[in-house]
Amino acid sequence: MSTPEKSTTLKSFEAARTAHLEKMKQYNNTCADITRCEKEREAAIEAGKEAETNWRTRFRNLRGNLTDELKAEHSQRIASRELAEEFTGLIAELELDKQVFMLNACGTGREYVYAHKLAFNEFADATWQSALRNVSPSLLWAIRLRLQREKVNPRDDDERSDMQVVAELIGNALTRAAAALPEKVLTEAPVLENIGLWRPALTGVDMVLYANPIKRNRAWDAIHVHRPWIRDGKKK
């Protein structure tokens, strides 16, 4: 029950998996950066509001006498406001990065799924061919005997050939026996333990974008339009 564990197909699958996981890591890291920046921006906004209130109160109390301390507070409130604006611009650009990484993940995800299909089918087909080459002689003898029985004593109410009758009998019997095996026995094969028994889950991928190339193309167009405007500190 083996095919070369490092066949070209399997290597391609491993490469596709690594590439996709890397894109998802970039996406998740960017999401974390956005969350952090949003908290920092809120903190800067609140600090600016507090500094604004305190400065105006002290400015009036001092009758406009700009002491060194008051000048420092004035600089601080301006710095807080500018910092909040910088975070706003950064978050806008990070949101575009986030979209880029998700679109990239849709692409690597499709390659990952396709590579899994090829690797899984290669192993399943190779295993099947190996099993056929190593069929028990006693089983072949029993099948040949069953064919002879159908020839010698054909069923009057069955128009199928002896080959069709026996093929169905064998298929049903072996399939029922195989289906009775627990799924976990399949993972005893190192290759299947590596690639998995099911299609990759693509956890975290936007499946609407994944399944819709038109939406992906529109998203790319929007990114190309907005990126220069955001970098220039403008709005689009």
C-alpha positions, 0 to 999 in steps of 0.5 A, a space after each residue: 500500500 505505498 507509492 513513492 512518498 516524495 513523488 513530484 505530485 506529493 512535493 507539489 502538494 507540500 509546496 502548495 500547502 506551505 505557500 497557502 499557510 504563509 499567505 494566511 499567516 500574513 493575512 492573520 498578522 495584518 488583522 492583528 496589526 489592524 486591531 492593535 492600531 485601532 486601539 492605539 488610535 482610540 487611545 491617541 484620540 482620547 488622550 487628545 481630547 483630554 489634553 484639549 480640555 485640560 489645555 483650554 481650561 489652563 489657558 483661560 485660567 492663566 489668561 493666555 499667559 503661555 508658560 513653558 508648561 502650557 506650551 508643552 501641553 499645546 504641543 502634546 495635544 497637537 501631537 496626539 491629534 496628528 498621531 491619531 491621523 497617522 494611525 487612521 492613514 496606516 489602518 486604511 493602508 493595512 486594510 488594503 494589505 489585508 484585502 491583498 493577502 486574502 485575495 492571494 490566499 484565495 489563489 493559493 487556496 485553490 492551488 492547495 486544494 487542486 494539489 491535494 486532489 492530485 496527490 490523493 488520487 495518485 496515491 489511491 490509484 497506485 494503491 489500487 493497482 498494487 492491490 490488483 497485482 497482488 490479489 490472493 490466488 485463492 480469491 482468483 480461483 474462487 472467482 474463476 469457479 464462480 464464473 464457471 458456476 454461472 456458465 454451467 447453471 445460468 439463472 433463467 430470470 437474469 439476462 446478464 452475462 456470467 461476467 456481469 453477474 460475478 463482477 457485481 457479486 464481487 464488487 458488492 461483497 468487497 465494497 461492503 467489507 471495505 466500507 465496514 473498516 473504520 476511517 482511521 485505518 486509512 491514516 496508517 499510510 504515511 502519505 495519507 497522514 501527511 495529505 489528509 483524507 479530506 479536501 483542505 478546509 481553508 480555514 479563514 478564507 473568504 469563501 465568497 471571494 474564493 468561489 467568485 472570480 468576478 468579485 476577486 477581479 473587482 477587488 483587485 481593481 479597487 485596490 489598485 485605485 485606492 492604494 495611491 490615494 491613501 498613500 498620498 493622504 487623500 480619500 477616494 
